[in-house]
Amino acid sequence: MKAIVVKDQAEGTAGMRLLERPEPQAAINDVIVEIHASGFVPTEVEWPSTWRDRAGRDRTPSILGHELAGVVTALGHGTTGLSVGQRVFGISDWHRDGTLAEYVAIESRNLAPLPGDVDFTVGASLPISGLTAWQGLFVHGRLQPGQSVLAHGAAGAVGTMVTQLAREAGAHVIGTGRAADRQKALDFGSHEFVDLDNDTLEDVGAVDLVFDVIGGEIQKRSSSRPGRRSAGDRHRVGRRAACGRACSRFCRRVRSWAIGGDCAAGAGWPAADEHRQCRDSRGCR
């Protein structure tokens, strides 16, 4: 199969090559997925798990990418809950070959059904941003209906997910960003928008939760005043542009995946762990 591979960490993204690689084989509880769309974070070339397995052994050449949407083509021994031919989306284990390939072997618990009316590209854009937003809002931020959320970077990949999920949950969302982001943030569901260059952030007043993916001075100004608690302090999430308004359709699916599943690919991935790599394969806690 064709795959995008890296062999030398010093080369960074410039070292990415399209090469022929063996098709993966399904281990116990694995699923083989034919990839129709996949996601890639450029900082993957800096992650230790891209270059070494959990035992610290060199695992190059490594296939990049961890988000995916596609169709199940084979099941490993003991795999349940999915079937051959089923449309799925999900996130692959950091320490295994990734999704910038024609096929991937992935644990079934890291996949969820993809509805037939949702495009593969949309499905592949959801996992990391969606789980970051969900866990930041509801696991770490403990957001409740009727509360208010100050969502920094509301027009970004994570921010658009935060906005949609928070609004779906019955929260009042105040988005922030640059002036050019205003309409996008409002289109995704922000009730209000604060232009960080021209408006006064402190005029917003007290809110129940601050979701911060910017950090620095914005973080200090957001978290130092009374009446605010932060779900995203210290986090910077480098991502491509978010998908369209798919998040509201996925609200229940993201919830069951983040809370009911083990999230073994990136245990604790989201907002409270400084975008760090998972070092514990036992799943979310």
C-alpha positions as CSV (number, residue, x, y, z in Angstrom):
1,M,0.0,0.0,0.0
2,K,1.0,3.7,-0.3
3,A,1.7,5.6,2.8
4,I,3.4,8.8,3.9
5,V,6.4,7.8,6.0
6,V,9.2,9.5,8.0
7,K,12.6,8.0,8.8
8,D,14.7,10.8,10.2
9,Q,13.5,13.0,13.0
10,A,16.1,15.7,12.2
11,E,14.4,16.3,8.8
12,G,11.1,17.2,10.4
13,T,8.1,17.5,8.0
14,A,10.6,17.9,5.1
15,G,11.4,14.2,5.5
16,M,7.9,13.0,4.7
17,R,7.9,10.6,1.8
18,L,5.2,8.7,-0.1
19,L,6.4,5.1,-0.1
20,E,5.2,1.6,-0.6
21,R,4.6,-0.2,2.8
22,P,3.2,-3.6,3.7
23,E,-0.5,-3.7,4.4
24,P,-1.2,-4.0,8.1
25,Q,-2.4,-7.2,9.7
26,A,-5.1,-7.2,12.4
27,A,-4.0,-8.2,15.9
28,I,-6.4,-9.3,18.6
29,N,-9.2,-6.8,19.0
30,D,-8.0,-4.9,16.0
31,V,-9.8,-3.6,13.0
32,I,-8.4,-3.0,9.5
33,V,-9.8,0.2,8.0
34,E,-9.5,1.3,4.4
35,I,-8.8,5.0,4.8
36,H,-11.0,7.4,2.9
37,A,-9.9,10.6,4.7
38,S,-7.2,11.2,7.4
39,G,-5.9,14.0,9.6
40,F,-2.3,15.0,10.3
41,V,-0.8,17.4,12.9
42,P,2.6,18.8,11.8
43,T,4.0,18.5,15.4
44,E,3.7,14.7,15.1
45,V,7.3,14.7,13.8
46,E,8.4,16.1,17.3
47,W,6.5,13.5,19.3
48,P,8.6,10.7,20.9
49,S,5.9,8.2,20.0
50,T,6.5,8.8,16.3
51,W,10.0,7.5,16.6
52,R,9.9,4.9,19.4
53,D,7.5,2.3,20.7
54,R,6.3,2.0,24.3
55,A,9.4,-0.1,25.1
56,G,11.7,2.7,23.8
57,R,12.7,0.8,20.7
58,D,13.1,2.5,17.3
59,R,10.1,2.0,15.2
60,T,11.0,3.8,12.0
61,P,10.0,4.0,9.3
62,S,6.8,5.5,10.8
63,I,3.5,6.3,9.1
64,L,2.2,9.6,10.3
65,G,-1.4,10.7,11.0
66,H,-3.8,9.7,13.7
67,E,-7.3,10.8,12.7
68,L,-9.3,8.8,10.2
69,A,-12.6,8.0,8.5
70,G,-13.1,5.0,6.3
71,V,-14.6,1.5,5.9
72,V,-13.9,-1.6,7.9
73,T,-12.3,-4.3,5.7
74,A,-11.2,-7.0,8.3
75,L,-11.6,-7.9,11.9
76,G,-9.0,-9.3,14.3
77,H,-9.6,-12.2,16.6
78,G,-12.0,-11.3,19.4
79,T,-13.1,-8.0,17.8
80,T,-16.7,-7.1,18.6
81,G,-19.0,-4.2,18.0
82,L,-18.0,-3.5,14.4
83,S,-18.6,-5.3,11.1
84,V,-16.9,-5.6,7.8
85,G,-18.2,-2.9,5.4
86,Q,-19.1,-0.5,8.2
87,R,-18.3,3.2,7.9
88,V,-16.2,4.4,10.9
89,F,-14.2,7.3,12.2
90,G,-11.7,7.5,15.0
91,I,-8.2,8.0,16.3
92,S,-5.2,5.7,16.1
93,D,-2.7,4.8,18.8
94,W,0.2,7.3,19.0
95,H,2.7,4.4,19.1
96,R,1.5,2.5,16.1
97,D,1.6,3.3,12.4
98,G,-0.9,6.0,11.6
99,T,-3.5,7.0,9.1
100,L,-1.7,8.7,6.2
101,A,-1.9,5.4,4.3
102,E,-4.4,3.4,2.3
103,Y,-5.1,1.1,5.3
104,V,-4.5,1.1,9.1
105,A,-4.7,-1.4,11.9
106,I,-6.5,0.1,14.9
107,E,-8.1,-1.1,18.1
108,S,-11.9,-1.3,17.7
109,R,-12.4,0.7,20.9
110,N,-10.8,3.7,19.2
111,L,-13.5,3.8,16.5
112,A,-17.1,4.9,16.3
113,P,-19.8,4.5,13.6
114,L,-19.8,7.2,11.0
115,P,-23.4,8.0,9.8
116,G,-24.0,7.5,6.1
117,D,-25.0,11.1,5.6
118,V,-21.7,12.4,6.9
119,D,-18.8,12.9,4.6
120,F,-15.5,11.0,5.3
121,T,-13.5,14.2,5.3
122,V,-15.8,15.7,7.9
123,G,-15.5,12.5,10.0
124,A,-11.7,12.6,9.9
125,S,-11.6,16.2,11.1
126,L,-13.5,15.5,14.3
127,P,-11.6,13.2,16.7
128,I,-8.8,15.2,18.2
129,S,-10.6,18.6,18.2
130,G,-13.9,17.0,19.3
131,L,-12.4,15.1,22.2
132,T,-10.3,18.0,23.3
133,A,-13.4,20.2,23.4
134,W,-15.6,17.6,25.0
135,Q,-13.2,16.6,27.8
136,G,-12.2,20.2,28.4
137,L,-15.9,21.3,28.8
138,F,-17.5,18.4,30.5
139,V,-14.8,16.3,32.1
140,H,-12.4,19.0,33.4
141,G,-14.7,22.0,33.2
142,R,-17.9,20.3,34.5
143,L,-20.0,22.6,32.4
144,Q,-23.7,22.6,33.3
145,P,-26.8,23.9,31.4
146,G,-27.4,27.6,31.9
147,Q,-23.7,28.4,32.7
148,S,-21.5,30.8,30.6
149,V,-18.4,29.9,28.7
150,L,-15.6,32.2,27.5
151,A,-14.2,30.4,24.5
152,H,-10.9,31.8,23.3
153,G,-9.9,31.1,19.7
154,A,-13.6,30.4,18.9
155,A,-13.0,30.3,15.2
156,G,-10.3,27.7,15.4
157,A,-10.5,23.9,15.1
158,V,-10.9,23.3,18.8
159,G,-12.8,26.6,19.4
160,T,-15.5,25.8,16.9
161,M,-16.1,22.4,18.6
162,V,-16.1,24.1,22.0
163,T,-18.7,26.6,20.8
164,Q,-21.0,23.9,19.3
165,L,-20.8,21.5,22.1
166,A,-21.3,24.2,24.8
167,R,-24.3,25.6,23.0
168,E,-25.8,22.2,22.5
169,A,-25.4,21.7,26.3
170,G,-27.4,24.8,27.0
171,A,-24.5,27.2,27.8
172,H,-24.2,30.8,26.9
173,V,-21.0,31.1,24.7
174,I,-18.8,34.2,24.4
175,G,-16.3,33.6,21.7
176,T,-13.0,35.5,21.2
177,G,-10.5,36.0,18.4
178,R,-9.4,38.5,15.8
179,A,-11.8,40.8,14.1
180,A,-11.7,38.6,11.0
181,D,-13.0,35.7,13.1
182,R,-16.1,37.4,14.3
183,Q,-18.6,36.1,11.7
184,K,-17.2,32.6,11.7
185,A,-17.5,32.4,15.5
186,L,-21.1,33.6,15.4
187,D,-21.9,31.2,12.6
188,F,-20.7,28.3,14.7
189,G,-22.9,29.4,17.5
190,S,-21.3,32.0,19.7
191,H,-23.9,34.2,21.3
192,E,-21.4,37.1,21.6
193,F,-17.9,37.8,20.3
194,V,-15.0,39.7,21.7
195,D,-12.3,41.1,19.4
196,L,-9.1,40.6,21.3
197,D,-7.4,43.3,19.4
198,N,-10.0,46.1,19.7
199,D,-12.4,45.1,22.5
200,T,-11.7,45.1,26.2
201,L,-11.7,41.5,27.5
202,E,-12.2,42.6,31.1
203,D,-15.6,44.1,30.1
204,V,-17.0,40.6,29.6
205,G,-17.4,40.2,33.3
206,A,-17.6,37.0,35.3
207,V,-18.2,33.7,33.5
208,D,-18.5,30.2,34.8
209,L,-15.8,28.7,32.6
210,V,-12.9,29.8,30.5
211,F,-11.7,27.5,27.7
212,D,-8.3,28.7,26.7
213,V,-6.3,27.4,23.7
214,I,-4.2,30.6,23.4
215,G,-2.3,30.9,26.6
216,G,0.2,33.6,27.5
217,E,-1.2,37.1,28.4
218,I,-4.7,36.1,27.4
219,Q,-4.6,33.3,29.8
220,K,-3.4,35.5,32.6
221,R,-6.1,38.1,31.9
222,S,-8.8,35.4,31.8
223,S,-7.9,33.4,34.9
224,S,-6.6,36.0,37.3
225,R,-10.0,37.6,38.0
226,P,-12.6,36.3,40.4
227,G,-15.6,34.3,39.1
228,R,-13.6,32.4,36.5
229,R,-12.3,28.9,36.3
230,S,-10.3,27.5,33.4
231,A,-10.6,24.3,31.6
232,G,-7.8,25.0,29.1
233,D,-5.0,26.8,30.8
234,R,-1.5,26.0,29.4
235,H,-2.8,24.5,26.2
236,R,-1.9,25.3,22.7
237,V,-3.5,23.1,20.1
238,G,-2.0,23.4,16.6
239,R,-4.6,22.2,14.1
240,R,-5.9,22.7,10.6
241,A,-9.2,24.4,10.0
242,A,-12.2,22.7,11.5
243,C,-14.9,20.9,9.6
244,G,-18.3,22.4,9.0
245,R,-21.2,22.2,11.5
246,A,-20.9,18.5,12.0
247,C,-20.3,18.7,15.7
248,S,-23.9,19.1,16.7
249,R,-24.8,16.0,14.9
250,F,-22.0,14.2,16.7
251,C,-22.7,15.5,20.2
252,R,-24.1,12.2,21.5
253,R,-21.5,10.1,19.6
254,V,-18.6,12.2,20.9
255,R,-20.0,11.9,24.4
256,S,-20.3,8.1,24.4
257,W,-16.8,7.8,22.8
258,A,-15.1,10.1,25.2
259,I,-16.8,8.9,28.4
260,G,-17.8,5.3,27.6
261,G,-14.8,4.3,25.7
262,D,-11.2,3.9,26.8
263,C,-9.8,6.5,24.5
264,A,-6.7,4.4,24.4
265,A,-5.1,6.2,21.5
266,G,-4.5,9.3,23.5
267,A,-5.5,8.7,27.0
268,G,-6.3,12.1,28.6
269,W,-5.5,13.7,25.2
270,P,-7.4,16.9,25.6
271,A,-7.3,19.9,27.6
272,A,-5.8,19.0,30.9
273,D,-2.6,17.4,29.9
274,E,-0.8,20.1,28.0
275,H,-1.2,18.3,24.6
276,R,1.2,15.7,25.9
277,Q,1.6,12.1,24.7
278,C,-0.2,9.3,26.3
279,R,2.2,7.2,28.4
280,D,-0.5,5.0,29.8
281,S,-2.2,2.5,27.5
282,R,-4.9,1.7,30.0
283,G,-7.2,4.5,28.8
284,C,-8.8,7.6,30.2
285,R,-9.1,8.2,33.9
